[in-house]
Each structure stands twice: as C-alpha cells, then as structure tokens.
C-alpha cells in the first residue's frame, strides 16, 4: 500500500513537472492552455493503456468485473490518480471550474485511491477510465480552437458533433449497459456505489451538454431567420427602387425627352446601393 501511494505521488510530481516545463517553454501561452495540454496528453496515455487492459490483456469488464487488479491495471490507475491530484490542485488554485467538475474530480480521486490501496476493482475502473477519457482530447481540442478564434469554422462544428456523439455513445449508452452488467455480476456494495456515483455524474454532464447544444441550435436558427428577413427586406427595397425608376422614365417619355433629372434615390442605405 505504501509503495503504491508513493508511486501515485511520483506520477503526480511528473504531471506537475510537465505542466511547469510547458509554462517555461511557452510563456506566451496562458496557464489554462498548458494545463489543458497536460490533460490531453494524460487522456491519450490512459486511453491507450486502458484499451490494452480491456481488449488485449483482460479481464473483460462486462463479464469478469469485481476481482483483483492486474499489475498493468494498477499502473494505469496510479498514473490516472496522480494526474487527478495535480488537476484538482490546479483547479482549486486558479478557481476555473464549477462544483460539478470538482465533484467529479473528488469522486474519481476517492475511487481510484480505494482501488490503489485495496488492489481491487481494477477491471471496472479501467472501463470507467476509458469511457471517461475517450472524449477528453476532443474537448481540449475544442477549447484550443475557441482560443484561436476557429470554433465557428467547419472544423469546429465537426469537433462539436464528434464530442457529443462519443460522449453520448460511451458514457451514456455503453455506460448504462456496463452498469447493468456490473450489478448482474458478483460485485460488492462499494464497487456498485462507486459505479452509480460516476454514472450519475456522467448524466449531469450529459444534461449540460444537451442544454448547451439546444441553446446553440436556437441561436443558429434565430440568426438564419434574421438573415432571411434582412434579405427579403433588401429585395423589397430593390423592387421599389426599380419601380420608381421605371415610373420616372415613363413620365419623362410622356412629357418629352427621357431624363433621370429630378429623380432622387432613397436616402436610406441598403444592400442595393
């Protein structure tokens, strides 16, 4: 147990060192930029490790959860726990995150600490880590696009839709099935409690994502409606100007030589000018 927690401390120190190294190398970037870079690197690393644990090495979380952790599972959990300690400390220091994210970090740290100390729950934790972190690189990439002013581009839209799809598929769809299968296996109370807590937090994030997407869609439709109204108004003004020109020329033909003299263009500026 002492060796395991010491390893967690080492990994937390390494994540901190990576962050401060990025701050020294790129001082023109913000602290949040560097923290999110570390977050993206962590997500890629633990996703690859958890994929190997679940799909190559085993055990399979849908049928063989609740047993002791394998050495690779324990290593992956300690790497992840070290990162979460760093990230929670950063969030508390800079006060950038709200209560849902802080609650998520605290529950994750508590669960992985229990898994590290007891040497159990590795299979289900690996599945949870994979499902939670698979969408993280897209989330960070979305933030980087927004910081550079590219979030309203086609690439930004692709990232938004991909993030929503993967979050809903893995954390809500697969997560629901995994929790159901977990309760059907020979698992203990604490493992089930941890699974329910993380599952509820996933739903809390998912509801916020849906609300954000609905507001964004509503804003886009409102913008399109306003553009359509402006275009229609411009076409009406254009038709009125043409009609006045025709009437003016016709009047000049009736009274003599055709001329544009005396015709006044409407003073309000529009797209037809």
C-alpha positions in Angstrom: 0.0 0.0 0.0 2.8 2.5 0.9 4.7 1.7 -2.3 1.5 2.2 -4.3 0.7 5.6 -2.8 4.4 6.6 -3.2 4.1 5.7 -6.9 1.0 7.9 -7.1 3.0 10.8 -5.6 5.7 10.2 -8.2 3.3 10.3 -11.1 1.6 13.4 -9.7 5.0 15.1 -9.5 5.7 14.1 -13.1 2.4 15.6 -14.3 3.3 18.8 -12.4 6.8 18.8 -13.9 5.3 18.5 -17.4 3.0 21.4 -16.7 5.7 23.7 -15.4 8.0 22.7 -18.2 5.4 23.8 -20.7 5.0 27.1 -18.9 8.7 27.7 -19.2 8.9 26.7 -22.8 5.8 28.7 -23.9 5.4 31.6 -21.5 3.3 33.5 -24.0 0.5 30.9 -23.6 -1.9 31.0 -20.6 -1.7 28.7 -17.6 -5.0 27.1 -18.7 -3.6 26.4 -22.1 -0.7 24.4 -20.6 -3.0 22.7 -18.1 -5.3 21.6 -20.9 -2.3 20.4 -22.9 -1.3 18.1 -20.0 -4.9 17.0 -19.7 -5.0 16.0 -23.4 -1.7 14.1 -23.1 -3.0 12.3 -20.0 -6.2 11.3 -21.8 -4.3 9.8 -24.7 -1.9 7.9 -22.4 -4.5 6.4 -20.1 -6.9 5.6 -23.0 -4.2 3.6 -24.8 -3.3 1.8 -21.5 -6.9 1.1 -20.6 -7.6 -0.2 -24.2 -4.8 -2.7 -23.8 -6.0 -3.7 -20.4 -9.6 -4.3 -21.5 -9.3 -5.5 -25.1 -5.9 -7.3 -25.1 -4.9 -8.4 -21.7 -8.3 -8.7 -19.9 -10.3 -9.4 -17.8 -13.4 -8.3 -19.8 -15.4 -5.8 -17.7 -18.8 -6.9 -18.9 -18.4 -10.4 -17.6 -15.4 -10.6 -15.2 -15.5 -7.5 -13.0 -15.0 -7.3 -9.3 -11.7 -9.2 -9.0 -8.2 -8.2 -8.0 -6.3 -5.7 -10.2 -3.6 -6.8 -12.6 -0.2 -5.1 -12.5 -1.0 -3.1 -15.7 -4.4 -2.1 -14.4 -2.8 -0.9 -11.1 -0.2 1.1 -13.1 -2.9 2.7 -15.2 -4.9 3.7 -12.2 -1.9 5.1 -10.4 -1.0 7.2 -13.4 -4.6 8.5 -13.7 -4.8 9.2 -9.9 -1.5 11.1 -10.0 -3.0 13.3 -12.8 -6.3 13.9 -11.0 -4.4 15.1 -7.9 -2.5 17.6 -10.0 -5.5 18.8 -11.9 -7.7 19.2 -8.8 -4.9 21.2 -7.1 -4.7 23.4 -10.3 -8.5 23.9 -10.4 -8.6 24.9 -6.7 -5.7 27.3 -7.1 -7.0 29.1 -10.2 -10.7 28.6 -9.4 -11.6 27.9 -13.0 -14.1 25.1 -12.5 -17.6 24.8 -11.0 -18.9 22.4 -8.5 -19.8 19.6 -11.0 -16.2 19.3 -12.2 -14.8 19.5 -8.7 -17.3 16.8 -7.5 -16.2 14.6 -10.5 -12.5 15.0 -9.5 -13.1 14.3 -5.8 -15.2 11.2 -6.5 -12.6 10.0 -9.1 -9.7 10.5 -6.6 -11.6 8.7 -3.8 -12.5 5.8 -6.0 -9.0 5.3 -7.5 -7.4 5.7 -4.1 -9.6 2.9 -2.8 -8.7 0.8 -5.8 -5.0 1.5 -5.3 -4.9 0.7 -1.6 -7.0 -2.4 -1.8 -5.6 -3.8 -5.1 -9.2 -4.5 -6.3 -11.8 -3.0 -8.7 -9.2 -2.7 -11.4 -11.3 -4.2 -14.2 -14.3 -1.9 -13.7 -12.1 1.2 -13.1 -10.2 0.6 -16.3 -13.5 0.5 -18.2 -14.6 3.7 -16.4 -11.3 5.5 -17.2 -11.5 4.5 -20.9 -15.2 5.7 -21.2 -14.5 8.9 -19.3 -11.2 9.9 -21.1 -12.0 8.9 -24.7 -13.8 12.2 -25.3 -11.3 14.3 -23.5 -8.9 15.0 -26.4 -11.8 16.3 -28.4 -12.9 18.5 -25.5 -9.5 20.1 -25.2 -9.1 20.5 -29.0 -12.5 22.3 -29.0 -11.1 24.7 -26.3 -7.9 25.3 -28.3 -10.0 26.1 -31.4 -12.1 28.6 -29.5 -9.0 30.3 -28.0 -7.6 30.7 -31.6 -11.0 32.0 -32.9 -11.7 28.9 -35.0 -14.6 27.5 -33.1 -17.1 28.8 -35.7 -15.4 27.1 -38.5 -16.4 23.8 -40.2 -13.7 22.0 -38.2 -15.2 23.4 -35.0 -18.6 22.1 -35.9 -17.1 18.6 -36.7 -15.4 18.6 -33.3 -18.6 19.6 -31.5 -20.7 16.9 -33.1 -18.0 14.3 -32.7 -17.6 15.1 -29.0 -21.4 15.0 -28.4 -21.7 11.6 -30.3 -18.8 10.0 -28.5 -19.9 11.3 -25.1 -23.4 10.0 -25.5 -22.3 6.7 -27.0 -19.7 5.8 -24.5 -20.6 7.4 -21.2 -24.4 7.2 -21.5 -25.0 4.3 -23.9 -22.2 1.9 -23.1 -22.0 3.2 -19.6 -25.7 2.3 -18.9 -25.1 -1.3 -20.2 -21.9 -1.7 -18.3 -23.6 -0.6 -15.0 -26.4 -3.0 -15.7 -24.0 -5.9 -16.3 -22.0 -4.9 -13.3 -25.0 -5.3 -11.0 -25.6 -8.7 -12.5 -22.1 -9.9 -11.6 -20.7 -11.0 -8.2 -19.6 -7.5 -7.2 -19.7 -5.9 -3.7 -21.6 -2.9 -2.3 -18.7 -0.3 -2.6 -18.0 -1.1 -6.2 -21.6 -0.7 -7.1 -21.9 2.5 -5.1 -18.9 3.9 -7.0 -20.3 2.9 -10.3 -23.7 4.6 -9.6 -22.0 7.8 -8.4 -19.8 8.1 -11.6 -22.8 7.2 -13.7 -24.9 10.0 -12.2 -22.1 12.5 -12.7 -22.0 11.4 -16.4 -25.7 12.1 -16.7 -25.2 15.5 -15.1 -22.6 16.4 -17.7 -24.7 15.0 -20.5 -27.7 17.2 -19.5 -25.5 20.2 -19.5 -24.2 19.3 -23.0 -27.7 18.8 -24.3 -28.8 22.2 -22.9 -25.7 23.9 -24.5 -26.4 22.2 -27.8 -30.1 23.3 -27.7 -29.1 26.9 -27.0 -26.6 26.9 -29.8 -29.1 25.4 -32.3 -31.7 28.0 -31.2 -29.1 30.8 -31.7 -28.2 29.5 -35.2 -31.9 29.3 -36.3 -32.5 32.8 -34.9 -29.5 34.1 -36.9 -30.7 32.4 -40.1 -34.2 33.8 -39.6 -32.8 37.3 -39.2 -30.6 37.0 -42.3 -33.6 35.7 -44.3 -35.7 38.7 -43.1 -32.9 41.1 -44.0 -32.6 39.6 -47.4 -36.3 39.8 -48.0 -36.4 43.4 -46.9 -33.5 44.2 -49.3 -35.3 42.5 -52.2 -38.4 44.6 -51.5 -36.5 47.8 -51.3 -34.7 46.9 -54.6 -38.0 46.2 -56.3 -39.4 49.6 -55.1 -36.4 51.5 -56.4 -36.7 49.8 -59.8 -40.4 50.5 -59.9 -39.8 54.2 -59.1 -37.1 54.4 -61.9 -39.5 52.9 -64.4 -42.3 55.3 -63.4 -40.0 58.3 -63.6 -38.7 57.4 -67.1 -42.2 56.7 -68.3 -43.3 60.1 -67.1 -40.5 61.8 -68.9 -41.4 59.9 -72.1 -44.9 61.2 -71.9 -43.8 64.9 -71.3 -40.9 64.9 -73.7 -37.2 63.8 -73.7 -36.4 61.0 -71.3 -34.1 62.1 -68.4 -33.1 61.0 -65.0 -33.1 64.6 -63.9 -35.3 65.2 -60.8 -35.2 61.6 -59.7 -34.0 61.1 -56.1 -32.6 57.8 -54.9 -34.0 57.0 -51.4 -31.6 58.2 -48.7 -31.7 55.0 -46.5 -28.8 52.9 -47.4 -29.3 49.2 -48.3 -27.7 46.3 -49.9 -28.9 47.5 -53.3 -26.6 50.6 -53.2 
